[in-house]
Amino acid sequence: MAKGIRRRLEAVAHFIDLPPEAVAGSVGVHIVSDRYCTVENFKYIPVLTDELVKLVCEDFTVTLSGKGLVARELSEGMVVLRGRIFGISYDKRGGEG
C-alpha cells in the first residue's frame, strides 16, 4: 500500500477512534508490563528463541529481547508473546524513513 494512502487511512482511523492497524494494515505492537506483548500485521518470524524474537513487517523489523520468551498464540499475522521482556527495537528495512 502506498505510504500516502496508508497515512490518510491511519488519520481516518484516529478520527473515528479505531487503531490504525484495523484500517490501514499498519503493524500494532501492544506491550503490557514486561511480561506480555502482542504484534499484529507482521509478515513472518525469522527468529524465535527463548531470548530473542524477530518479526519482519512491511517497512521494519520488530526485535524483542528477553528471557523465557514463548509464542503462546499464533495466527495469520498476529502473535502473543509471553516471558520477561528486556527490550524492544524497531529497525527500518530499506528505503527512507
DRENBA-58149 format. One record per residue (C-alpha): residue number from 1; residue in three letters; x, y, z. Coordinates in Angstrom, 3 decimals, decimal comma. Example, Ala and Ser with C-alpha at 12.3 -4.5 7.8 and 13.67 -1.06 7.14 Angstrom:
<node n="1" res="ALA" c1="12,300" c2="-4,500" c3="7,800"/>
<node n="2" res="SER" c1="13,670" c2="-1,060" c3="7,140"/>
This chain:
<node n="1" res="MET" c1="0,000" c2="0,000" c3="0,000"/>
<node n="2" res="ALA" c1="1,363" c2="3,446" c3="-0,882"/>
<node n="3" res="LYS" c1="2,616" c2="5,397" c3="2,127"/>
<node n="4" res="GLY" c1="0,415" c2="8,418" c3="1,368"/>
<node n="5" res="ILE" c1="-2,730" c2="6,293" c3="1,249"/>
<node n="6" res="ARG" c1="-1,722" c2="4,452" c3="4,414"/>
<node n="7" res="ARG" c1="-1,177" c2="7,734" c3="6,289"/>
<node n="8" res="ARG" c1="-4,609" c2="9,009" c3="5,213"/>
<node n="9" res="LEU" c1="-6,268" c2="5,779" c3="6,356"/>
<node n="10" res="GLU" c1="-4,435" c2="5,986" c3="9,686"/>
<node n="11" res="ALA" c1="-5,687" c2="9,573" c3="10,120"/>
<node n="12" res="VAL" c1="-9,252" c2="8,460" c3="9,420"/>
<node n="13" res="ALA" c1="-8,857" c2="5,585" c3="11,894"/>
<node n="14" res="HIS" c1="-7,645" c2="8,022" c3="14,547"/>
<node n="15" res="PHE" c1="-10,583" c2="10,334" c3="13,853"/>
<node n="16" res="ILE" c1="-13,124" c2="7,527" c3="14,331"/>
<node n="17" res="ASP" c1="-11,207" c2="6,133" c3="17,322"/>
<node n="18" res="LEU" c1="-10,001" c2="2,883" c3="15,750"/>
<node n="19" res="PRO" c1="-6,480" c2="1,513" c3="15,991"/>
<node n="20" res="PRO" c1="-4,643" c2="2,236" c3="12,708"/>
<node n="21" res="GLU" c1="-3,806" c2="-1,444" c3="12,171"/>
<node n="22" res="ALA" c1="-7,539" c2="-2,149" c3="11,909"/>
<node n="23" res="VAL" c1="-7,908" c2="0,120" c3="8,874"/>
<node n="24" res="ALA" c1="-4,597" c2="0,502" c3="7,080"/>
<node n="25" res="GLY" c1="-2,828" c2="-2,772" c3="7,725"/>
<node n="26" res="SER" c1="-0,326" c2="-0,996" c3="9,950"/>
<node n="27" res="VAL" c1="1,628" c2="-3,001" c3="12,479"/>
<node n="28" res="GLY" c1="0,256" c2="-2,936" c3="16,016"/>
<node n="29" res="VAL" c1="2,611" c2="-3,648" c3="18,921"/>
<node n="30" res="HIS" c1="0,977" c2="-3,770" c3="22,339"/>
<node n="31" res="ILE" c1="3,043" c2="-4,348" c3="25,472"/>
<node n="32" res="VAL" c1="1,622" c2="-4,925" c3="28,933"/>
<node n="33" res="SER" c1="4,209" c2="-4,662" c3="31,697"/>
<node n="34" res="ASP" c1="7,364" c2="-6,609" c3="30,865"/>
<node n="35" res="ARG" c1="5,611" c2="-9,973" c3="30,522"/>
<node n="36" res="TYR" c1="3,146" c2="-9,776" c3="27,610"/>
<node n="37" res="CYS" c1="3,270" c2="-8,486" c3="24,039"/>
<node n="38" res="THR" c1="1,022" c2="-8,808" c3="21,003"/>
<node n="39" res="VAL" c1="2,137" c2="-7,959" c3="17,497"/>
<node n="40" res="GLU" c1="-0,389" c2="-7,637" c3="14,676"/>
<node n="41" res="ASN" c1="0,108" c2="-7,498" c3="10,904"/>
<node n="42" res="PHE" c1="3,651" c2="-8,825" c3="10,641"/>
<node n="43" res="LYS" c1="4,801" c2="-10,902" c3="7,640"/>
<node n="44" res="TYR" c1="6,907" c2="-13,666" c3="9,182"/>
<node n="45" res="ILE" c1="9,081" c2="-14,662" c3="12,155"/>
<node n="46" res="PRO" c1="12,686" c2="-15,481" c3="11,124"/>
<node n="47" res="VAL" c1="13,928" c2="-15,847" c3="14,731"/>
<node n="48" res="LEU" c1="12,023" c2="-17,282" c3="17,696"/>
<node n="49" res="THR" c1="14,142" c2="-18,354" c3="20,672"/>
<node n="50" res="ASP" c1="13,616" c2="-18,029" c3="24,411"/>
<node n="51" res="GLU" c1="15,876" c2="-14,921" c3="24,393"/>
<node n="52" res="LEU" c1="15,219" c2="-13,286" c3="21,009"/>
<node n="53" res="VAL" c1="12,205" c2="-12,814" c3="18,733"/>
<node n="54" res="LYS" c1="12,343" c2="-11,042" c3="15,356"/>
<node n="55" res="LEU" c1="9,191" c2="-10,213" c3="13,430"/>
<node n="56" res="VAL" c1="9,520" c2="-8,922" c3="9,875"/>
<node n="57" res="CYS" c1="6,929" c2="-6,310" c3="8,940"/>
<node n="58" res="GLU" c1="6,369" c2="-4,461" c3="5,680"/>
<node n="59" res="ASP" c1="8,633" c2="-1,489" c3="6,453"/>
<node n="60" res="PHE" c1="10,619" c2="-2,558" c3="9,515"/>
<node n="61" res="THR" c1="11,639" c2="-5,419" c3="11,776"/>
<node n="62" res="VAL" c1="10,463" c2="-5,641" c3="15,379"/>
<node n="63" res="THR" c1="13,004" c2="-7,283" c3="17,695"/>
<node n="64" res="LEU" c1="12,264" c2="-8,297" c3="21,277"/>
<node n="65" res="SER" c1="14,932" c2="-9,481" c3="23,684"/>
<node n="66" res="GLY" c1="14,252" c2="-11,143" c3="26,984"/>
<node n="67" res="LYS" c1="14,202" c2="-14,376" c3="28,911"/>
<node n="68" res="GLY" c1="11,774" c2="-17,269" c3="28,629"/>
<node n="69" res="LEU" c1="10,107" c2="-15,760" c3="25,554"/>
<node n="70" res="VAL" c1="7,475" c2="-18,013" c3="24,031"/>
<node n="71" res="ALA" c1="4,774" c2="-17,568" c3="21,388"/>
<node n="72" res="ARG" c1="1,556" c2="-18,506" c3="23,196"/>
<node n="73" res="GLU" c1="-0,814" c2="-17,791" c3="20,337"/>
<node n="74" res="LEU" c1="-0,010" c2="-17,572" c3="16,665"/>
<node n="75" res="SER" c1="-2,450" c2="-16,896" c3="13,869"/>
<node n="76" res="GLU" c1="-2,152" c2="-15,287" c3="10,473"/>
<node n="77" res="GLY" c1="-0,309" c2="-12,012" c3="11,071"/>
<node n="78" res="MET" c1="-0,784" c2="-11,988" c3="14,858"/>
<node n="79" res="VAL" c1="1,301" c2="-13,379" c3="17,710"/>
<node n="80" res="VAL" c1="1,023" c2="-13,236" c3="21,506"/>
<node n="81" res="LEU" c1="4,385" c2="-13,406" c3="23,244"/>
<node n="82" res="ARG" c1="4,919" c2="-14,181" c3="26,923"/>
<node n="83" res="GLY" c1="8,052" c2="-14,143" c3="29,040"/>
<node n="84" res="ARG" c1="10,291" c2="-11,497" c3="30,546"/>
<node n="85" res="ILE" c1="10,766" c2="-8,691" c3="28,000"/>
<node n="86" res="PHE" c1="14,000" c2="-6,728" c3="28,455"/>
<node n="87" res="GLY" c1="13,908" c2="-4,612" c3="25,304"/>
<node n="88" res="ILE" c1="12,216" c2="-3,913" c3="22,003"/>
<node n="89" res="SER" c1="13,531" c2="-2,224" c3="18,880"/>
<node n="90" res="TYR" c1="12,153" c2="-1,172" c3="15,525"/>
<node n="91" res="ASP" c1="14,666" c2="-1,372" c3="12,689"/>
<node n="92" res="LYS" c1="13,779" c2="0,274" c3="9,369"/>
<node n="93" res="ARG" c1="14,006" c2="-2,046" c3="6,363"/>
<node n="94" res="GLY" c1="15,274" c2="-0,443" c3="3,150"/>
<node n="95" res="GLY" c1="14,177" c2="2,896" c3="1,694"/>
<node n="96" res="GLU" c1="13,900" c2="6,151" c3="3,577"/>
<node n="97" res="GLY" c1="12,041" c2="6,828" c3="6,817"/>
